[in-house]
């Protein structure tokens, strides 16, 4: 399972563990809740603002520089993007050491998974939440054969689809045997 993405693994595990769950409204609602909480505490959020650099004083991030050149000062800066972009692009490798570089050069990247989200014009709430199938003929995407098909519906969360319809995820694993 070391080649299998954790997000997909979590989905498969979730079907076997009754205490595991997903938030109503999905990750979007979690993000909206955190944004509202932050704003209620006096924080300001600037949307559609791409960061091009960090303001660093005394080896501490004290603000950001936006692509339009505008600088925003902050008491705390929390990076919510990927590490490679922060370390190599935003910081330009200024704080890169051998240990961190070894992670990017030597660690095995997560193998890809094909994921398709669909809106289905049918209420699937009476059907099994998820099924895992080995397909008779592998589906080839970007030169890789996909043999396992996982289908999950989200009828447990009424915010995912209109009445009488269903939100469905279809996953193809790349090479793993189950």
C-alpha positions as a printed Julia matrix, in Angstrom:
178×3 Matrix{Float64}:
   0.0    0.0     0.0
   3.01   2.35    0.04
   2.24   3.34   -3.56
  -1.41   4.12   -2.84
  -2.45   7.75   -2.16
  -3.58   8.34    1.41
  -6.71  10.21    0.31
  -7.96   7.15   -1.55
  -6.82   4.83    1.23
  -8.79   6.93    3.72
 -11.89   6.53    1.56
 -11.56   2.75    1.44
 -10.82   2.57    5.19
 -13.81   4.79    5.94
 -16.16   2.19    4.53
 -14.83  -0.37    7.02
 -14.66   1.78   10.15
 -17.98   3.0    11.47
 -16.49   5.8    13.6
 -14.76   7.41   10.6
 -16.82  10.03    8.85
 -16.83  12.93    6.44
 -17.99  16.42    7.34
 -21.43  17.43    6.07
 -20.87  19.67    3.07
 -17.38  18.27    2.51
 -14.07  20.07    2.81
 -15.61  23.23    1.34
 -17.83  23.64    4.4
 -14.87  22.98    6.72
 -12.89  25.73    4.96
 -15.87  28.12    5.1
 -16.32  27.45    8.82
 -12.64  28.16    9.52
 -12.79  31.34    7.43
 -15.86  32.61    9.33
 -14.21  31.79   12.67
 -11.0   33.59   11.66
 -12.98  36.64   10.54
 -15.05  36.65   13.74
 -11.77  36.85   15.67
 -10.76  39.97   13.71
  -8.82  38.36   10.86
  -9.07  39.53    7.27
  -9.07  37.19    4.28
  -8.04  38.42    0.82
  -9.36  36.12   -1.87
  -8.04  35.87   -5.44
  -4.63  37.11   -4.29
  -1.65  35.07   -5.44
   1.5   35.18   -3.29
   4.81  35.69   -5.1
   7.16  36.11   -2.13
   7.36  36.22    1.65
   8.6   39.13    3.74
  11.28  37.63    5.98
  12.85  39.55    8.87
  15.29  37.87   11.22
  14.55  34.44    9.68
  10.84  34.88   10.46
   8.02  35.39    7.95
   6.38  38.72    8.77
   4.26  39.19    5.67
   3.61  38.33    2.06
   4.15  39.98   -1.3
   1.39  39.55   -3.85
   1.87  39.14   -7.6
   0.66  42.72   -8.09
   3.56  43.9    -5.87
   1.4   44.77   -2.87
   2.86  43.81    0.53
   0.69  42.59    3.4
   2.22  42.51    6.88
   1.15  39.83    9.37
   1.81  38.72   12.91
   1.8   35.12   11.69
   2.1   33.66    8.2
   0.71  30.18    7.6
   1.54  28.61    4.24
  -1.36  26.49    2.98
   0.16  25.43   -0.34
   2.5   22.65   -1.28
   6.01  22.52    0.17
   7.86  22.45   -3.15
   6.27  25.73   -4.27
   7.08  27.4    -0.94
  10.65  26.13   -0.6
  11.84  26.25   -4.2
   9.71  28.93   -5.84
   8.48  31.41   -3.21
  11.61  31.26   -1.03
  13.88  30.49   -3.99
  15.74  27.82   -2.02
  16.97  30.36    0.56
  16.26  27.98    3.47
  16.91  24.72    1.68
  19.18  22.22    3.39
  20.39  18.72    2.43
  17.77  16.96    4.57
  14.85  18.77    2.96
  16.29  18.44   -0.55
  16.72  14.69    0.03
  12.96  14.48    0.63
  12.19  16.02   -2.75
  14.93  14.16   -4.62
  14.69  10.74   -2.98
  11.17  10.12   -1.71
   8.82   8.18   -3.93
   6.03  10.44   -5.15
   2.46   9.27   -4.73
   1.3    7.2    -7.67
  -1.56   8.79   -9.62
  -5.17   7.79   -9.3
  -7.86   8.59  -11.84
 -10.79  10.28  -10.07
 -14.04  11.34  -11.71
 -16.9   13.09   -9.91
 -20.37  12.81  -11.42
 -23.83  14.15  -10.83
 -26.33  11.33  -11.38
 -30.01  11.9   -12.12
 -31.07   9.19   -9.65
 -31.37   8.84   -5.89
 -28.87   6.15   -4.87
 -29.5    6.39   -1.12
 -31.03   2.9    -1.1
 -27.95   1.39   -2.75
 -24.68   0.29   -1.08
 -22.54   3.36   -0.3
 -19.55   1.98   -2.16
 -18.45  -0.92   -4.3
 -15.02  -2.07   -5.49
 -14.79  -3.92   -8.78
 -12.0   -5.46  -10.79
 -12.73  -4.5   -14.38
 -12.57  -7.16  -17.11
 -10.48  -5.02  -19.43
  -8.07  -2.46  -17.91
  -8.66   1.19  -18.78
  -5.48   2.85  -20.04
  -4.94   6.51  -19.14
  -1.65   8.29  -19.87
  -0.02   4.95  -20.67
  -1.01   3.3   -17.38
  -3.47   0.45  -16.96
  -6.19   0.84  -14.34
  -7.71  -2.45  -13.16
  -9.76  -1.56  -10.08
 -12.85   0.6   -10.1
 -14.3    2.05   -6.92
 -17.71   3.73   -7.0
 -18.91   5.76   -4.0
 -22.07   7.83   -3.64
 -22.56  10.68   -1.16
 -26.26  10.35   -0.38
 -25.44  10.53    3.34
 -24.84  14.28    2.81
 -27.92  16.05    1.43
 -25.83  19.13    0.57
 -23.94  17.18   -2.11
 -26.83  16.85   -4.58
 -30.36  18.06   -5.19
 -33.37  16.0    -4.08
 -33.7   12.85   -6.2
 -30.14  13.07   -7.51
 -26.77  11.76   -6.29
 -23.14  12.85   -6.21
 -20.93   9.93   -7.23
 -17.17   9.43   -7.19
 -15.46   6.94   -9.47
 -11.83   6.0    -8.74
  -9.47   3.88  -10.8
  -6.42   2.6    -8.96
  -3.23   2.47  -11.01
  -1.61  -0.88  -10.27
  -2.39  -2.16   -6.8
  -3.7   -5.61   -6.08
  -6.37  -5.93   -3.39
